């Protein structure tokens, strides 16, 4: 499978599960022949040092997905950029 597109979907938590949990992310990887697979369960957290942390899907000490280092850095960057984009408030210009 040759991956040609990665789609990031951000979902805000319906209820506050943890004070630093900001959102959930789902990644869909699409191939050039229409094939795809989806991984859900990524979490976006507010870092105590400023900025954001992204965690892959996991349950207590067990990660469901392991990524090569440089790929993981690229995916984290994409997830954070999409989170920033979806949390920017829409401002409509008033008619003059």
C-alpha positions, 0 to 999 in steps of 0.5 A: 500500500502506497499512502497518498493522504493522511486525514486527521479528525479532531473530536472534543471530549463530550465531558471533562475526563481529565483537566489536561485532556484537550481532544481525541484524534483519529487518523485515516491513511488512504492509498492511491487505489482507494484503500484505507485504514483508520486508527482512533484513540489518539489523545491531545493533552495540555503540557505542564511545560507549555504546548501540547503532548500527543499520545498514541492509543493505549491502555495502562502500559500497553500501546496499540500502535508503535511508530518509527521515530521520524514518522511519529514526530510527523504524525504528532505535528499533523495532529497538533496543527489540525487541533490548532486549526479546529480550535480557532474561533470563527470570526465573522466580519460585520457589515459596515 
